[in-house]
């Protein structure tokens, strides 16, 4: 046994009452009352005790009770020297009781001191203290030596068993507290993750919608500067209004997604390409319901890819393919290329970067770059 084990106190959880069942608390109080009855019985029924000696005996019982209460408090606070001092006072009180003719109270005090020391003190202090108390008990007890030896050994074993039981209860209390803390941390982490997901959804919807509106409004501004006709300018303004309306619809869809009310992914992509001339969608593999995060990633990448086509290659043909694999879903968006539009420089260029971050959070990947004809965006998300 290491030095730390010899000098280590039982934990506060072990010395306290927390986690103690109601039957155990009742049993503890029964034992205390039984010990008190024996002390009082010994103080008032001894044939050699009369008059003021009886009063002194009763006062001794009260003092012993107060000292026991103080011992429980000091041991719970892990105060070694006060605890040891109180135990010595109790042992001295037992010696005085024996000398004054109170034999039964003396035996109870010696036994109680031995058990309490083994249960509540560091072993380096508990063993000598319990040895002194049990030796005093054995010296005074007038039973057969074998009975006295068995009783002494039983008391020592009882004290150590109580110590082990208290430590087990304390460990259970600490594990329970750690489990509760872990659950609280897990709930907080889940709440933060949900907030981050909501923030991403709102950001992606607003970024896509406002970027599309910016394309048309910037076009309208350029047309005005060049003195274009009213019909051309009106066309761009109407398109911007349409983008605002679409953005509102996407916001509603995002809110529905947060509530777990997503429309089928295939229907969403079909509606998306239906609003873009020269765009088509192909779906391969076994169709199935995707997790909300994976489905949202596919939707946002498809929207961003089409927006980029409108900005950088207006009028280009777009081929979109959604493939359901065994372990991942792949979205491939390719355009036929074309001359850069007037608004190729509009926007900050963070759209695909944000989509790549979203894919990586899900354990997937996003690749974007020129291909043989135009530009290609490929998203892979594990499912």
TORKOL-384521 format. One record per residue: x negated, y, z negated of N, C-alpha, C in turn; residue in one letter. Coordinates in steps of 0.1 Angstrom, whole numbers, padded with zeros to 4 digits, always signed. Each point is the difference from the previous one (the first is absolute). Layout:
REM residues N
XYZXYZXYZA/...
END
This chain:
REM residues 383
-0008-0012+0000+0008+0012+0000-0009+0012+0000X/+0003+0010+0009-0008+0012+0001+0002+0009-0012X/-0010+0010-0001+0001+0010-0010+0012+0008+0001X/+0004+0003+0012+0012+0008+0002+0013-0007-0005X/+0000-0014+0002+0011-0008-0004+0001+0000-0015X/-0011+0000-0007+0000+0001-0015+0004+0013-0005X/-0003+0011+0007+0003+0013-0005+0013+0006+0006X/+0006-0007+0009+0011+0005+0007+0013-0001-0009X/+0008+0011+0000+0012+0000-0007+0011-0007+0009X/+0010-0005-0006+0012-0004+0008+0006+0013+0006X/+0005-0001+0012+0006+0011+0007+0011+0007-0008X/+0003+0012+0003+0011+0007-0007+0013-0006+0004X/+0001-0005+0013+0012-0007+0003+0002-0013-0008X/-0011-0006-0004+0001-0012-0008+0004+0003-0015X/-0005+0012-0005+0002+0003-0013+0013+0008-0002X/+0006+0005+0011+0013+0007-0001+0012-0010+0001X/+0012+0006+0000+0012-0007+0000+0006-0001+0014X/-0005+0007+0009+0005+0000+0014-0001-0014+0006X/+0011-0004+0006-0001-0013+0007+0004-0012-0010X/+0002+0003-0013+0004-0010-0009+0015-0003+0001X/+0003-0012+0002+0015-0003+0001+0007+0002-0013X/+0013+0001+0001+0008+0002-0012-0001-0012-0010X/+0001-0012+0004-0002-0011-0009-0014+0000-0008X/-0010+0004+0007-0013+0001-0006-0001+0011-0010X/+0007+0011+0003+0000+0011-0010+0008-0004-0012X/+0011-0007+0002+0008-0005-0012-0008-0009-0008X/-0008-0009+0007-0008-0010-0008-0011+0007-0008X/-0006+0011+0006-0010+0007-0007+0006+0007-0013X/+0011+0006+0002+0007+0006-0012+0003-0011-0011X/+0005-0011+0005+0003-0011-0010-0013-0004-0008X/-0011-0001+0007-0012-0004-0007-0004+0011-0009X/+0001+0013+0004-0004+0011-0009+0009+0000-0013X/+0013-0002+0002+0010-0001-0011-0003-0011-0009X/-0004-0012+0006-0003-0011-0008-0013+0002-0009X/-0010+0007+0006-0012+0003-0007+0004+0010-0012X/+0008+0010+0003+0004+0009-0010+0008-0006-0011X/+0008-0010+0003+0008-0007-0010-0010-0008-0009X/-0010-0006+0006-0009-0008-0008-0008+0010-0009X/-0004+0011+0005-0007+0010-0008+0008+0005-0012X/+0013+0003+0003+0008+0005-0011+0004-0012-0010X/+0002-0011+0005+0003-0012-0008-0012-0003-0010X/-0012+0001+0006-0012-0002-0008-0002+0011-0010X/+0005+0012+0003-0002+0012-0009+0010-0001-0012X/+0011-0006+0002+0011+0001-0011+0002-0014-0006X/-0005-0011+0005+0004-0013-0006-0012-0006-0008X/-0011+0006+0001-0012-0007-0007+0003+0001-0015X/-0003-0012-0007+0003-0001-0014-0009+0008-0008X/-0012+0004+0006-0010+0008-0008+0001+0015+0003X/+0010+0003+0007+0002+0015+0004+0012+0005-0008X/-0002+0010-0007+0011+0006-0008-0002+0015+0000X/+0011+0008-0002-0001+0014-0003-0006+0008+0011X/-0010+0008-0004-0006+0010+0009-0008-0007+0011X/-0005-0012-0003-0007-0008+0010+0009-0003+0012X/+0013-0003-0003+0009-0002+0011+0002+0012+0009X/+0000+0012-0006+0001+0012+0007-0013+0002+0009X/-0011-0003-0006-0013+0001+0008+0001-0009+0011X/+0005-0012-0002+0001-0010+0011+0009+0005+0011X/+0011+0006-0003+0009+0005+0010-0006+0012+0008X/-0008+0008-0008-0007+0011+0007-0011-0006+0009X/-0006-0011-0004-0010-0006+0009+0006-0006+0013X/+0013-0005-0001+0007-0004+0012+0002+0011+0009X/+0004+0012-0005+0003+0012+0008-0013+0004+0007X/-0011+0001-0008-0013+0004+0005-0005-0010+0011X/+0002-0013-0002-0004-0010+0010+0008+0003+0013X/+0013+0003-0001+0008+0003+0012-0005+0012+0007X/-0003+0010-0007-0005+0012+0006-0014-0002+0007X/-0008-0007-0007-0013-0004+0006+0001-0008+0013X/+0010-0010+0000+0002-0008+0011+0005+0009+0012X/+0009+0009-0003+0005+0009+0011-0012+0009+0005X/-0009+0005-0009-0011+0008+0005-0010-0009+0008X/-0001-0013-0004-0009-0008+0007+0004-0002+0015X/+0013-0002+0001+0006-0002+0014-0002+0013+0008X/+0001+0011-0006-0002+0013+0007-0014+0002+0004X/-0010-0002-0009-0014+0002+0003-0005-0010+0010X/+0004-0013-0001-0004-0010+0010+0006+0004+0014X/+0012+0005+0000+0005+0004+0013-0007+0011+0007X/-0006+0009-0009-0008+0011+0005-0014-0004+0002X/-0004-0012-0003-0014-0005+0002-0010+0008-0008X/+0004+0002-0013-0009+0007-0010-0006-0011-0009X/-0012-0003+0002-0006-0011-0006-0002+0002-0015X/-0007+0011-0004-0003+0001-0014+0012+0003-0009X/+0010+0008+0004+0012+0000-0008+0007-0013-0001X/+0000-0008+0011+0007-0013-0001-0007-0009-0009X/-0014+0000+0001-0008-0009-0009+0002+0005-0015X/+0001+0013-0002+0002+0005-0014+0013-0004-0005X/+0010+0000+0008+0014-0004-0005+0000-0015-0003X/-0007-0008+0008+0000-0014-0003-0007-0003-0013X/-0011+0007-0002-0007-0002-0013+0008+0004-0012X/+0008+0011+0002+0010+0004-0011+0010-0011-0002X/+0005-0006+0011+0010-0011-0002-0006-0012-0007X/-0013-0004+0004-0007-0011-0006-0002+0003-0015X/-0004+0013-0003-0002+0003-0014+0013+0000-0008X/+0011+0004+0007+0013-0001-0007+0004-0014-0003X/-0004-0009+0010+0003-0014-0003-0008-0006-0012X/-0012+0004-0001-0009-0004-0011+0007+0006-0013X/+0004+0012+0000+0006+0006-0012+0013-0007-0003X/+0008-0004+0010+0012-0007-0003-0002-0014-0006X/-0011-0007+0005-0003-0013-0006-0005+0002-0014X/-0008+0010-0003-0004+0003-0013+0011+0004-0010X/+0010+0006+0006+0011+0004-0009+0011-0010-0001X/-0002-0012+0006+0010-0010-0002+0010-0001+0012X/-0002+0008+0010+0009-0001+0011-0006-0009+0011X/+0001-0013-0002-0007-0009+0008+0006-0001+0014X/+0013-0001+0001+0007-0002+0013-0003+0013+0009X/+0002+0012-0005-0003+0012+0008-0015+0000+0005X/-0009-0005-0009-0014+0000+0004-0002-0009+0012X/+0006-0012-0001-0002-0010+0011+0006+0006+0013X/+0012+0006-0001+0006+0006+0012-0009+0011+0006X/-0006+0009-0009-0008+0010+0005-0013-0005+0007X/-0006-0011-0006-0012-0006+0007+0003-0006+0013X/+0011-0007+0001+0004-0006+0012+0004+0010+0011X/+0007+0010-0004+0004+0011+0009-0012+0008+0005X/-0010+0003-0008-0012+0007+0004-0008-0009+0010X/-0001-0013-0002-0007-0008+0009+0006-0001+0014X/+0014-0002+0000+0007-0001+0013-0001+0014+0007X/+0003+0011-0007+0000+0013+0006-0014+0003+0006X/-0010-0003-0008-0014+0003+0005-0003-0007+0013X/+0003-0013+0001-0002-0008+0012+0008+0005+0011X/+0012+0005-0003+0009+0004+0011-0003+0014+0006X/-0005+0009-0009+0000+0014+0004-0013+0007+0000X/-0011-0007-0005-0013+0007-0001-0010-0007+0010X/-0011+0007+0004-0010-0006+0008-0006-0013-0008X/-0003-0010+0008-0004-0013-0006-0012+0002-0009X/-0009+0009+0003-0012+0002-0008+0003+0004-0014X/+0011+0007-0002+0005+0005-0013+0011-0010-0005X/+0008-0005+0008+0011-0009-0004-0005-0013-0007X/-0010-0006+0006-0004-0013-0005-0006+0001-0015X/-0009+0010-0003-0004+0001-0014+0011+0003-0009X/+0009+0010+0004+0011+0004-0009+0009-0012-0002X/+0004-0007+0010+0008-0012-0001-0006-0011-0009X/-0013-0001+0002-0007-0010-0008+0000+0003-0015X/-0002+0013-0003+0001+0004-0014+0014-0002-0006X/+0010+0003+0008+0014-0001-0005+0004-0015-0001X/-0004-0008+0009+0004-0015-0001-0008-0007-0011X/-0013+0005-0002-0008-0006-0010+0006+0003-0014X/+0005+0012-0001+0007+0004-0013+0012-0008-0002X/+0008-0002+0011+0012-0008-0001-0003-0014-0004X/-0011-0006+0006-0003-0014-0003-0005-0001-0014X/-0007+0010-0005-0006-0001-0014+0011+0001-0010X/+0011+0007+0003+0011+0002-0010+0010-0011+0001X/+0002-0005+0012+0011-0010+0002-0003-0013-0008X/+0009-0005-0007-0002-0012-0008+0005-0013+0006X/+0003+0000+0013+0004-0012+0007-0011-0009+0002X/+0003-0012+0005-0011-0010+0004-0009+0006+0010X/-0013-0002-0001-0010+0006+0009+0003-0002+0014X/+0005-0012+0004+0003-0003+0014+0012+0009+0005X/+0010+0002-0009+0011+0008+0003-0004+0015+0002X/-0009+0004-0010-0005+0014+0001-0008+0002+0013X/-0009-0010+0003-0008+0001+0012+0009+0001+0013X/+0010-0008+0000+0009+0000+0012+0008+0013+0001X/+0004+0005-0012+0008+0013+0000-0010+0011+0005X/-0012+0000-0005-0009+0010+0004-0003+0000+0015X/-0003-0012+0005-0002-0001+0014+0012+0004+0008X/+0012-0004-0005+0013+0004+0007+0002+0015+0001X/-0004+0007-0012+0002+0014+0000-0010+0007+0010X/-0012-0005+0001-0010+0006+0009+0005-0003+0015X/+0005-0012+0002+0004-0003+0014+0013+0009+0003X/+0008+0002-0010+0012+0008+0003-0003+0014+0003X/-0010+0006-0007-0005+0014+0003-0006+0001+0014X/-0008-0010+0004-0006+0000+0013+0010-0002+0011X/+0010-0009-0002+0011-0002+0010+0008+0013+0002X/+0003+0007-0011+0007+0012+0001-0008+0010+0008X/-0013+0000-0002-0008+0009+0008+0000-0003+0015X/-0001-0013+0003+0001-0003+0014+0014+0003+0006X/+0010-0003-0008+0014+0003+0005+0002+0015+0002X/-0006+0009-0009+0001+0014+0002-0007+0005+0012X/-0012-0006+0002-0008+0004+0012+0008-0004+0013X/+0006-0012+0000+0007-0004+0011+0012+0010+0003X/+0007+0004-0011+0011+0009+0002-0005+0014+0005X/-0012+0004-0006-0006+0012+0005-0004+0000+0015X/-0005-0011+0004-0004-0002+0014+0012+0001+0009X/+0011-0007-0005+0012+0001+0008+0006+0014+0001X/-0001+0007-0011+0004+0014+0001-0008+0009+0009X/-0013-0002+0000-0009+0007+0010+0003-0004+0014X/+0002-0013+0003+0003-0004+0013+0014+0006+0005X/+0009+0000-0010+0013+0006+0004-0001+0015+0003X/-0008+0007-0008-0002+0014+0003-0007+0002+0013X/-0010-0008+0003-0007+0001+0013+0009-0003+0011X/+0009-0010-0001+0010-0003+0010+0009+0011+0003X/+0005+0007-0011+0009+0011+0001-0007+0012+0007X/-0013+0002-0004-0008+0011+0007-0002-0004+0015X/-0002-0012+0003-0002-0004+0014+0012+0002+0008X/+0012-0004-0006+0012+0002+0007+0003+0015+0002X/-0003+0008-0010+0003+0014+0001-0009+0006+0011X/-0013-0005+0000-0009+0005+0011+0004-0005+0014X/+0005-0012+0000+0005-0006+0013+0012+0008+0005X/+0009+0004-0010+0012+0007+0004-0004+0014+0005X/-0010+0006-0007-0005+0014+0004-0006-0001+0014X/-0008-0011+0002-0007-0001+0013+0010-0002+0011X/+0011-0008-0003+0010-0002+0010+0008+0013+0003X/+0002+0008-0010+0006+0013+0002-0008+0009+0008X/-0013+0000-0002-0010+0009+0007+0000-0005+0015X/+0000-0014+0002-0001-0005+0013+0013+0004+0008X/+0011-0001-0007+0013+0004+0006+0000+0015+0004X/-0005+0008-0009-0001+0014+0003-0009+0003+0012X/-0011-0008+0001-0009+0002+0011+0007-0005+0013X/+0008-0010-0001+0007-0005+0012+0010+0010+0005X/+0007+0006-0010+0010+0010+0004-0007+0013+0006X/-0011+0003-0006-0008+0012+0005-0004-0003+0015X/-0005-0013+0002-0004-0003+0014+0011+0001+0010X/+0012-0006-0005+0011+0000+0009+0005+0015+0004X/+0000+0008-0010+0004+0014+0002-0010+0007+0009X/-0013-0002-0003-0010+0006+0008+0000-0004+0014X/+0002-0013+0002+0000-0005+0014+0012+0005+0008X/+0011+0000-0006+0012+0005+0006-0001+0015+0004X/-0004+0008-0010-0001+0014+0003-0012+0003+0010X/-0011-0007-0001-0011+0002+0009+0004-0003+0014X/+0007-0011+0002+0004-0004+0014+0011+0010+0005X/+0009+0003-0008+0011+0009+0005-0005+0014+0003X/-0008+0005-0010-0005+0014+0002-0010+0001+0012X/-0008-0011+0001-0009+0000+0011+0007+0000+0014X/+0010-0008+0001+0008+0000+0012+0007+0013+0003X/+0005+0006-0011+0006+0014+0002-0011+0010+0004X/-0012-0001-0006-0010+0009+0004-0004-0001+0015X/+0000-0012+0005-0003-0002+0014+0009+0008+0009X/+0013-0001-0003+0010+0007+0009+0000+0015-0003X/-0001+0004-0013-0001+0014-0003-0012+0007+0006X/-0011-0007-0001-0013+0005+0006+0002+0002+0016X/+0007-0010+0005+0002+0001+0015+0009+0012+0003X/+0010+0002-0008+0009+0011+0002-0008+0013-0001X/-0009+0001-0010-0008+0012-0001-0009+0002+0012X/-0006-0010+0005-0008+0001+0012+0008+0005+0012X/+0012-0006+0001+0009+0004+0011+0004+0014+0000X/+0002+0005-0012+0004+0014-0002-0012+0009+0004X/-0012-0004-0005-0012+0008+0003-0002+0001+0016X/+0003-0011+0007-0002+0000+0014+0012+0006+0008X/+0010+0004-0007+0012+0005+0006+0008-0010+0008X/+0001-0012-0005+0008-0010+0006+0014+0003+0000X/+0008-0008+0007+0014+0002+0001+0007-0004-0013X/+0012+0006-0002+0008-0002-0012+0004-0015-0001X/+0002-0007+0010+0004-0014+0000-0011-0009-0006X/-0012+0003+0004-0012-0008-0005-0002+0002-0015X/+0001+0013-0004-0001+0003-0014+0011-0006-0009X/+0012+0001+0006+0012-0006-0007-0002-0015-0002X/-0005-0006+0011-0002-0015-0001-0009-0004-0011X/-0011+0008-0002-0009-0003-0011+0006+0002-0014X/+0008+0011-0001+0006+0003-0013+0010-0011-0003X/+0008-0004+0010+0010-0011-0002-0007-0013-0004X/-0012-0002+0006-0007-0012-0003-0005+0001-0015X/-0005+0012-0004-0004+0001-0014+0011-0002-0009X/+0012+0005+0003+0012-0002-0008+0003-0015-0001X/-0002-0007+0011+0002-0015+0000-0009-0007-0009X/-0013+0005+0000-0010-0006-0009+0003+0003-0014X/+0006+0011-0003+0004+0003-0014+0011-0009-0004X/+0010-0002+0009+0010-0009-0003-0005-0015-0002X/-0009-0004+0009-0006-0013-0001-0008-0001-0014X/-0007+0011-0003-0007+0000-0013+0010-0002-0012X/+0011+0006+0001+0010-0002-0011+0005-0014+0000X/+0002-0006+0012+0004-0014+0000-0011-0009-0006X/-0012+0003+0004-0011-0008-0006-0002+0002-0015X/+0003+0012-0005+0000+0001-0014+0010-0008-0007X/+0012-0001+0006+0011-0008-0005-0004-0015+0000X/-0007-0004+0011-0005-0013+0001-0010-0004-0010X/-0009+0010-0003-0010-0002-0010+0006-0002-0014X/+0010+0008-0003+0007-0001-0012+0007-0014-0001X/+0006-0004+0011+0006-0013+0000-0010-0011-0002X/-0012+0002+0006-0011-0010-0002-0004-0001-0014X/-0001+0012-0007-0004+0000-0014+0011-0007-0008X/+0012+0000+0004+0011-0008-0007+0001-0014+0005X/-0009-0004+0009+0000-0014+0006+0010-0002+0010X/+0005+0010+0007+0011-0001+0010-0006+0003+0014X/-0010-0007+0004-0006+0002+0013+0008-0006+0012X/+0001+0007+0011+0006-0005+0012-0010-0010+0006X/+0004-0010+0008-0009-0010+0006-0011+0007+0008X/-0012-0005-0001-0012+0007+0006+0002+0000+0015X/+0005-0011+0006+0002-0001+0014+0010+0011+0005X/+0011+0002-0007+0009+0011+0004-0006+0014-0001X/-0008+0002-0010-0007+0013-0002-0009+0003+0012X/-0008-0010+0004-0010+0002+0011+0008+0002+0013X/+0011-0007+0002+0008+0002+0012+0005+0014+0001X/+0005+0005-0012+0006+0013+0000-0012+0010+0002X/-0011-0003-0005-0012+0010+0001-0004+0001+0014X/-0002-0011+0007-0004+0001+0014+0011+0005+0009X/+0012-0001-0004+0012+0005+0008+0000+0015+0001X/-0007+0006-0009+0000+0015+0000-0012+0005+0008X/-0009-0009+0005-0011+0004+0008+0001-0006+0014X/-0001+0009+0010+0001-0005+0014-0013-0008+0003X/+0002-0011+0007-0011-0008+0005-0006-0009-0011X/+0007-0002-0011-0005-0008-0011+0008-0013-0001X/-0006-0011-0003+0007-0013-0001-0006-0008-0012X/+0007-0009-0006-0004-0007-0012+0002-0015+0003X/-0010-0008-0004+0001-0015+0002-0003-0006-0014X/+0008-0010-0003-0001-0006-0014-0003-0015+0003X/-0010-0005-0006-0004-0014+0001-0001-0007-0014X/+0000-0013+0000-0001-0007-0013+0013-0002-0006X/+0000-0007-0011+0012-0003-0008+0004+0012-0008X/+0011+0006+0003+0004+0012-0008+0004-0004-0014X/-0004+0009-0009+0004-0003-0014-0001+0014-0008X/+0006-0001-0012+0000+0012-0008-0014+0003-0006X/-0005+0012+0002-0013+0004-0006+0001+0007-0013X/-0010-0001-0008+0000+0008-0012+0002+0015+0003X/+0005+0007-0009+0004+0014+0002-0013+0009+0004X/-0011-0003-0007-0012+0008+0003-0005-0003+0014X/+0000-0013+0004-0005-0004+0013+0009+0006+0011X/+0013-0001-0002+0010+0005+0010-0001+0015+0001X/-0002+0007-0011-0002+0015+0001-0013+0004+0008X/-0010-0008-0003-0013+0003+0007+0002-0002+0015X/+0007-0010+0005+0002-0002+0014+0008+0011+0006X/+0010+0005-0007+0009+0010+0005-0008+0013+0001X/-0008+0004-0010-0007+0012+0000-0011+0001+0011X/-0007-0012+0002-0010+0000+0010+0006+0001+0014X/+0012-0006+0002+0007+0001+0013+0004+0015+0002X/+0005+0006-0010+0004+0014+0002-0012+0009+0003X/-0011-0002-0007-0012+0008+0001-0006-0002+0014X/+0000-0013+0005-0006-0003+0013+0008+0007+0011X/+0014+0000-0001+0008+0006+0010-0002+0015+0000X/-0001+0006-0012-0002+0014-0001-0013+0004+0006X/-0011-0008-0002-0013+0003+0006+0001-0001+0016X/+0008-0009+0005+0001-0001+0014+0007+0013+0006X/+0010+0004-0007+0007+0013+0004-0010+0012+0000X/-0009+0000-0009-0009+0011-0002-0011-0001+0010X/-0006-0012+0001-0013-0001+0008+0002-0005+0014X/+0011-0007+0003+0002-0006+0013+0015+0001+0004X/+0006+0012+0001+0014+0001+0002+0003-0006+0014X/+0011-0008+0000+0005-0007+0012-0006-0013+0002X/-0010-0005-0009-0006-0013+0002+0009-0011-0004X/-0001-0011+0006+0008-0012-0003-0006-0006-0013X/+0009-0005-0008-0004-0006-0013+0005-0014-0001X/-0009-0009-0003+0003-0014-0002-0002-0004-0015X/+0010-0003-0007+0000-0003-0014+0003-0015-0002X/-0009-0007-0007+0002-0014-0002-0001-0003-0015X/+0010-0007-0005+0001-0004-0014-0001-0016-0001X/-0011-0005-0006-0002-0014-0001+0001-0005-0014X/+0009-0010-0002+0001-0006-0013-0009-0012-0001X/-0012+0000-0007-0008-0011-0001+0003-0008-0013X/-0008-0011-0002+0003-0008-0012-0004+0007-0013X/-0011+0008+0001-0004+0007-0013-0001+0015+0002X/+0003+0005+0011-0001+0015+0002+0010+0004+0011X/+0003+0013+0000+0008+0006+0010-0009+0010+0007X/+0001+0000+0014-0009+0009+0008+0009+0009+0008X/-0003+0013-0001+0006+0010+0009-0010+0006+0009X/+0002-0001+0013-0009+0005+0010+0007+0010+0009X/-0005+0012+0000+0006+0011+0008-0010+0005+0010X/+0003+0000+0013-0009+0004+0010+0007+0009+0010X/-0007+0010+0005+0005+0009+0010-0008-0001+0013X/+0006+0005+0010-0007-0001+0013-0009+0012+0003X/-0001+0009-0010-0009+0011+0002+0006+0011+0008X/-0007+0011+0001+0004+0011+0008-0008+0013-0004X/+0004+0011+0007-0007+0012-0003+0004+0005-0014X/-0009+0006-0007+0003+0005-0014+0011+0011+0001X/+0009-0001-0009+0011+0010+0000-0005+0014-0005X/+0008+0009+0001-0003+0014-0005-0003+0000-0015X/+0006-0009-0007-0001+0000-0015-0009-0011-0005X/-0009-0004+0008-0009-0011-0004-0008+0004-0013X/-0003+0013-0002-0007+0004-0011+0008+0004-0012X/+0013-0002+0001+0009+0004-0011-0001-0011-0011X/+0002+0004-0012-0001-0009-0012-0014-0002-0005X/-0001-0005-0012-0013-0002-0007-0007-0013+0003X/+0007-0009+0007-0006-0013+0003+0000-0010-0012X/+0008+0002-0010+0000-0009-0011+0010-0011+0001X/+0008-0001+0010+0011-0010+0001-0005-0014+0000X/-0009-0003+0009-0005-0014+0001-0009-0003-0012X/-0007+0010-0005-0008-0002-0012+0009-0004-0012X/+0011+0006-0001+0010-0003-0011+0005-0014+0002X/+0003-0004+0013+0005-0013+0003-0011-0011-0003X/-0012+0003+0003-0011-0009-0003-0001-0003-0015X/+0001+0011-0008+0000-0001-0015+0011-0009-0005X/+0012+0002+0006+0012-0007-0004-0002-0015+0003X/-0006-0003+0012-0003-0014+0004-0010-0006-0009X/-0010+0007-0004-0011-0006-0009+0006-0002-0014X/+0009+0008-0004+0006-0002-0013+0008-0014-0001X/+0005-0004+0012+0007-0012+0001-0009-0012+0004X/-0013+0002+0001-0009-0010+0003-0001-0002+0015X/+0005+0009+0008-0001-0002+0015-0010+0010+0006X/+0002+0002+0013-0009+0009+0007+0007+0007+0011X/-0006+0011+0005+0006+0008+0011-0012+0004+0008X/+0001-0003+0013-0010+0004+0010+0007+0009+0010X/-0007+0011+0004+0005+0010+0009-0011+0005+0009X/+0002+0000+0013-0011+0005+0009+0004-0002+0015X/-0008+0005+0009+0003-0001+0014-0001-0015+0004X/+0008-0004+0010-0001-0013+0006-0002+0002+0015X/+0003-0010+0008-0003+0001+0014+0008+0011+0007X/+0013+0001-0004+0008+0010+0007+0001+0013-0008X/+0005-0001-0012+0002+0012-0008-0005-0002-0014X/+0010+0000-0010-0004-0001-0014+0008-0011-0006X/-0006-0007-0010+0006-0012-0006-0001+0002-0015X/+0011-0004-0007+0000+0000-0015+0005-0014-0004X/-0008-0007-0008+0003-0014-0004+0000+0000-0015X/+0012-0004-0006+0001-0002-0014+0002-0014-0004X/-0007-0005-0010+0001-0014-0005+0002+0001-0015X/+0012-0006-0004+0003+0000-0014+0003-0014-0005X/-0006-0005-0010+0003-0014-0005+0014+0000-0007X/+0007-0011+0002+0013-0002-0005+0001-0013-0007X/
END
